[in-house]
Amino acid sequence: MVRSALLLGAATLSLASVMAAGSASAQSKFDIVVGGDAYFEAGYVDQDRDAGLRSTEFRNRLRLLVTPKAKADNGLEYGARIRLLAENGTNNARTVTNDRAFIFVNGSFGTVHLGVENGPSDDSGIIAPSDWGTGGVDGSFPSWLGNSAANAPVTIGNIRALISGNSATRATYWTPEIAGFKLGASYQPASDSSNTDINRSKLALASANRTGAYRDVYEVGGTYTNNFGGVAINGSLFYLGGEAKNPTTTPAASFDDLSSTHAGLTLAYAGFKIGGSYAWSGDSGYAKAGTAGIVSREKQDVWTAGAQYTFGPTTVGVGYLNAKDAGDLTVRGRSKFELITVGAKYVVAPGFSVAPEYNHFKLSSDVAANSDKGDIFIIRTDLAF
């Protein structure tokens, strides 16, 4: 494919630059930079569909970022990065995984990443201001939905380009910033493959009437940053596409290809910031029209809006999220999720903050028994180092 050839070509040229540095590169000393973050959350949930559930719970996560890097005499910077996560405690399993593991090269030509990471939209796409609480419209609320988590639209966890947040092996290129503009592109052969895995299959295990697995996934777009009269402007626009994998159970069945667009904009002045975003993913991943039993193919989209104000060590904010998809494709109608979130963050000391957050949600499902509404109260302690 032309797009993949261009991306791989850019990566090859960048690696050639490393080789061109000659003995200067070979003799460079690597610095090991260690950082990371951690949080602890205490939550209280009051919802209609709470059968078999308690109302309170704790949760925590720790991420460790290790970056060996060096700089050649000609200014070329190169290295690698891995991010380890201690996060999954389901059934007290306590697993440690990685969602970043890539080689990078930085120079006057831009930046190239080769390996496991998220996509450009998820990395740099603009959404409603969310520098408070657990992250506002991009916060922890999906993890606290209990019995309703499986019935909510997939777009509540994909508020930028669909599956851009999926960490997988990819090649990514970013241009240098020019007049406030920075362009990026990425390519991944398979969305369901990472690290040392080689996945050449055109098939994947799909859920009922949908798939989240794609091949030849590409993403292009960019960001814009500028300041006019003290007003800071940040915008982004990305497009993501790919070919859906057919299911392993019924290889003759097929799904709609991946096609998703995300746009966002924020304006900031004197501590105030307002903005929002919109992502359209249409019928990406749905069982194709004409598939037996399929009667609903309502489009997938999600939009966010919000505002925040920072004064001294304190930030307060409010946000709104509206997400939709087809819900159960065998039932007429759609699934719609609305969220109103308010919260704050207080920086106690450098790298240490406390953040309370309140969320009210309403899930309107095409399957009446799955509809739900409720309130989620969370207080979070963050550590960044």
VOGU-3710 file (C-alpha; in Angstrom, 3 decimals, decimal comma):
1> mvrsalllga> 0,000/0,000/0,000  1,261/3,472/-0,875  0,505/4,946/2,542  2,364/2,181/4,383  5,299/2,428/2,001  5,586/6,167/2,647  5,509/5,715/6,410  8,004/2,887/6,376  10,158/4,915/4,010  10,201/7,814/6,462
11> atlslasvma> 11,187/5,450/9,243  13,981/3,997/7,111  15,343/7,451/6,283  15,348/8,386/9,953  17,197/5,234/10,934  19,645/5,918/8,134  20,308/9,275/9,790  21,345/7,428/12,935  23,782/5,309/10,949  25,106/8,407/9,193
21> agsasaqskf> 26,143/9,799/12,563  28,925/7,199/12,450  31,279/6,840/15,361  29,752/9,838/17,110  26,540/7,873/17,557  28,313/4,674/18,489  30,305/6,416/21,199  27,426/8,454/22,643  26,639/7,798/26,262  23,071/6,795/27,040
31> divvggdayf> 21,297/8,583/29,846  18,586/6,593/31,628  15,622/8,765/32,547  13,102/7,242/34,963  9,691/8,757/35,638  6,084/7,788/36,032  2,851/8,430/37,846  0,455/6,810/40,289  -3,047/7,376/41,568  -5,361/6,127/44,281
41> eagyvdqdrd> -9,139/6,491/43,953  -11,923/6,097/46,490  -15,378/5,999/44,948  -19,054/5,873/45,853  -21,686/4,876/43,262  -25,464/5,193/43,418  -27,126/3,737/40,296  -30,406/2,082/39,310  -28,884/-1,161/37,969  -26,876/-2,123/41,049
51> aglrstefrn> -28,049/-5,698/41,649  -25,336/-7,638/43,467  -23,083/-4,592/43,774  -21,766/-2,675/46,768  -21,635/1,108/46,556  -18,001/1,778/47,555  -14,621/0,644/46,291  -10,940/1,613/46,047  -8,663/1,327/43,044  -5,119/2,335/42,149
61> rlrllvtpka> -2,571/2,261/39,349  1,175/2,845/39,044  3,046/3,481/35,788  6,825/3,437/35,445  8,426/5,132/32,430  12,015/4,236/31,501  13,751/6,128/28,682  17,354/5,377/27,657  18,483/8,102/25,235  21,607/9,555/23,675
71> kadngleyga> 22,548/12,480/21,462  25,033/12,389/18,603  27,486/15,171/17,778  25,283/16,235/14,864  22,321/16,843/17,202  20,457/13,628/16,422  18,663/12,264/19,500  17,774/8,585/19,672  16,725/6,011/22,207  13,846/3,877/23,409
81> rirllaengt> 10,976/4,069/25,858  8,959/1,557/27,828  6,003/2,226/30,107  5,139/-0,478/32,616  1,726/-0,582/34,293  0,641/-2,221/37,523  -3,083/-2,010/36,943  -5,204/-5,130/36,376  -6,398/-6,427/39,720  -9,455/-8,373/38,517
91> nnartvtndr> -9,918/-11,347/40,858  -6,814/-10,013/42,636  -4,645/-11,065/39,670  -2,219/-8,087/39,943  -0,619/-8,132/36,501  2,159/-5,890/35,210  1,939/-5,035/31,514  3,307/-2,456/29,086  1,443/-0,047/26,821  4,535/1,695/25,432
101> afifvngsfg> 7,655/0,009/24,055  9,243/1,795/21,121  12,442/3,110/19,558  12,546/6,824/18,758  14,660/9,158/16,645  14,427/12,972/16,888  16,073/15,420/14,530  15,545/18,415/12,282  13,411/16,158/10,064  10,926/15,523/12,882
111> tvhlgvengp> 10,285/12,496/15,084  9,909/8,796/14,308  8,573/6,171/16,735  8,804/2,443/15,945  7,048/0,005/18,277  4,130/-0,251/20,683  2,226/2,946/21,499  -1,130/4,649/20,995  -2,109/6,548/17,853  -1,555/10,236/17,002
121> sddsgiiaps> -5,175/11,226/17,700  -5,189/9,618/21,149  -1,782/11,117/21,881  -2,444/14,689/20,736  -6,143/15,085/19,894  -7,866/18,000/21,653  -10,957/17,376/23,825  -12,918/19,407/26,386  -10,611/20,830/29,115  -10,051/18,048/31,638
131> dwgtggvdgs> -7,116/18,997/33,866  -9,046/18,263/37,058  -10,712/15,409/38,934  -9,899/12,042/37,389  -9,826/13,621/33,924  -13,361/14,898/33,391  -14,901/13,574/30,164  -11,744/11,470/29,688  -11,613/10,307/33,290  -12,249/7,169/35,314
141> fpswlgnsaa> -16,058/7,063/35,153  -16,281/4,097/32,678  -14,527/1,884/35,226  -17,178/2,700/37,857  -20,276/1,860/35,769  -20,630/-1,645/37,206  -23,401/-3,660/35,536  -23,841/-1,015/32,836  -20,247/-0,936/31,592  -20,873/-3,599/28,938
151> napvtignir> -24,040/-1,873/27,693  -22,647/1,636/27,236  -21,644/2,809/23,738  -18,068/1,896/22,836  -17,523/5,578/22,083  -17,403/6,539/25,791  -13,918/5,016/25,796  -13,048/6,252/22,292  -13,685/9,992/22,480  -10,993/10,683/19,888
161> alisgnsatr> -10,572/8,708/16,640  -11,948/5,179/17,125  -9,304/2,696/18,451  -6,559/5,353/18,310  -6,094/4,628/22,004  -5,361/0,990/21,215  -1,699/0,324/22,006  -0,227/-1,828/19,243  2,941/-2,129/17,173  3,075/0,745/14,704
171> atywtpeiag> 5,344/3,176/12,870  4,634/6,842/13,604  6,071/10,037/12,149  5,649/13,624/13,366  6,899/16,667/11,465  8,659/19,543/13,209  6,295/22,321/14,309  6,035/25,016/11,631  4,037/28,217/12,236  2,108/26,416/14,961
181> fklgasyqpa> 1,250/23,407/12,786  2,500/19,888/13,472  1,496/16,947/11,270  1,528/13,256/12,170  0,908/9,891/10,546  1,022/6,276/11,680  0,606/2,802/10,218  -0,005/-0,550/11,896  -0,336/-3,836/9,965  -2,681/-5,312/12,606
191> sdssntdinr> -4,548/-3,545/15,401  -4,514/-6,733/17,498  -0,753/-7,330/17,569  2,025/-5,950/19,766  5,548/-6,544/21,054  7,122/-9,735/19,589  3,845/-11,094/18,184  3,626/-11,660/14,418  -0,012/-11,618/13,338  -0,436/-12,109/9,587
201> sklalasanr> -3,997/-13,395/9,863  -6,835/-11,657/8,034  -9,251/-13,098/10,631  -9,920/-12,296/14,296  -12,301/-13,369/17,044  -15,209/-10,917/16,922  -17,933/-10,177/19,447  -21,588/-10,550/18,477  -22,238/-8,627/15,257  -19,191/-6,358/15,715
211> tgayrdvyev> -15,447/-6,378/15,434  -12,729/-4,276/16,983  -9,905/-5,888/14,979  -8,564/-4,266/11,818  -5,606/-4,561/9,455  -3,608/-1,984/7,523  -4,681/0,709/9,963  -3,486/4,205/9,121  -3,940/7,548/10,834  -3,152/11,038/9,568
221> ggtytnnfgg> -3,747/14,502/10,956  -2,213/17,289/12,922  -2,357/19,914/15,637  -2,267/23,697/15,711  -0,997/25,843/18,585  -0,784/29,623/18,692  -1,382/32,700/20,828  -3,254/35,828/19,758  -3,541/38,769/22,135  -3,049/36,541/25,146
231> vaingslfyl> -5,584/33,951/23,931  -4,010/30,508/23,556  -5,498/28,425/20,741  -5,092/24,659/20,498  -6,766/22,646/17,762  -6,509/19,208/16,204  -7,918/17,210/13,295  -7,285/13,499/12,636  -8,577/10,742/10,373  -8,166/7,011/11,005
241> ggeaknpttt> -8,971/4,166/8,605  -8,411/0,440/8,166  -9,819/-2,813/6,839  -12,007/-4,907/9,157  -10,907/-8,475/9,863  -13,498/-11,186/9,242  -14,409/-13,423/12,222  -12,581/-16,695/12,852  -15,870/-18,407/13,748  -17,640/-17,580/10,464
251> paasfddlss> -14,978/-16,371/7,997  -17,600/-15,668/5,329  -19,188/-12,985/7,521  -17,900/-9,465/7,105  -17,851/-6,111/8,886  -17,696/-2,510/7,793  -14,222/-1,044/7,511  -12,794/1,436/9,988  -13,393/5,104/9,196  -13,196/7,665/11,998
261> thagltlaya> -12,642/11,429/12,183  -11,857/13,512/15,267  -11,677/17,295/15,663  -11,147/19,412/18,764  -10,525/23,016/19,808  -9,761/24,883/23,047  -9,320/28,575/23,841  -7,514/29,738/26,986  -7,128/33,168/28,571  -6,056/34,338/32,038
271> gfkiggsyaw> -6,622/30,983/33,718  -9,881/30,212/31,874  -10,092/27,481/29,257  -13,110/26,412/27,191  -13,474/23,947/24,363  -14,746/20,687/23,063  -14,427/17,939/20,494  -16,382/15,763/18,095  -15,597/12,274/16,780  -17,573/10,491/14,051
281> sgdsgyakag> -17,028/6,762/13,463  -20,166/5,901/11,482  -20,730/2,170/11,146  -17,084/1,149/11,674  -16,866/-2,490/12,766  -20,586/-3,230/12,436  -21,846/-6,394/10,756  -22,582/-5,337/7,192  -26,046/-4,354/6,016  -27,958/-7,437/4,909
291> tagivsrekq> -26,429/-9,682/7,576  -29,110/-12,013/8,950  -30,732/-10,646/12,119  -29,289/-7,128/11,844  -32,017/-4,480/12,085  -30,142/-1,484/13,546  -27,010/0,267/12,325  -27,248/3,627/14,095  -24,032/5,597/13,625  -21,302/5,967/16,237
301> dvwtagaqyt> -20,305/9,412/17,428  -19,254/11,262/20,570  -18,868/14,914/21,462  -17,498/16,719/24,481  -17,730/20,268/25,815  -16,370/21,879/28,938  -14,597/24,658/30,779  -12,080/25,030/33,562  -10,476/27,792/35,596  -7,068/27,677/37,275
311> fgpttvgvgy> -6,128/30,004/40,126  -2,972/29,388/42,090  -2,648/25,681/42,894  -6,357/25,009/42,248  -8,236/24,070/39,078  -12,024/23,701/38,919  -13,934/22,425/35,916  -17,134/21,149/34,366  -17,675/18,902/31,364  -20,359/17,224/29,265
321> lnakdagdlt> -20,123/14,078/27,134  -22,689/12,674/24,697  -21,896/9,292/23,124  -23,977/7,085/20,828  -23,804/3,821/18,919  -26,198/1,143/17,622  -26,315/-0,801/20,883  -27,644/-4,297/20,183  -27,673/-4,488/16,380  -30,474/-7,069/16,488
331> vrgrskfeli> -32,845/-4,595/18,213  -34,176/-1,437/16,599  -32,923/1,767/18,168  -29,614/2,935/19,579  -27,605/3,249/22,781  -26,994/6,755/24,126  -24,840/7,792/27,075  -24,809/11,271/28,614  -22,407/12,465/31,307  -22,254/15,660/33,343
341> tvgakyvvap> -19,044/15,906/35,340  -17,718/18,552/37,742  -14,575/18,505/39,811  -11,406/20,149/41,015  -7,709/19,569/41,542  -5,531/21,026/44,274  -1,736/20,792/43,970  -0,510/20,106/47,490  3,157/20,037/46,464  5,062/19,627/43,185
351> gfsvapeynh> 3,989/16,293/41,693  1,380/15,644/44,392  -2,307/16,593/44,088  -5,766/15,782/45,414  -8,776/15,814/43,075  -12,495/15,335/43,900  -15,003/14,637/41,112  -18,769/14,159/40,747  -20,336/12,443/37,716  -23,997/12,069/36,799
361> fklssdvaan> -24,707/9,659/33,954  -27,745/8,486/32,015  -27,691/5,438/29,744  -30,632/5,105/27,334  -30,450/1,668/25,723  -32,341/0,112/22,806  -32,809/-2,824/25,197  -35,030/-1,301/27,894  -33,680/-3,540/30,656  -30,180/-2,156/30,043
371> sdkgdifiir> -31,072/1,511/30,579  -29,530/3,023/33,691  -28,723/6,267/35,472  -26,676/7,132/38,491  -24,166/9,244/40,369  -20,465/8,577/40,854  -18,418/10,373/43,525  -14,634/9,942/43,349  -11,763/11,455/45,282  -8,374/10,863/43,768
381> tdlaf> -4,801/11,353/44,895  -2,207/11,745/42,118  1,557/11,417/42,183  3,756/12,348/39,205  7,528/11,899/39,221
//
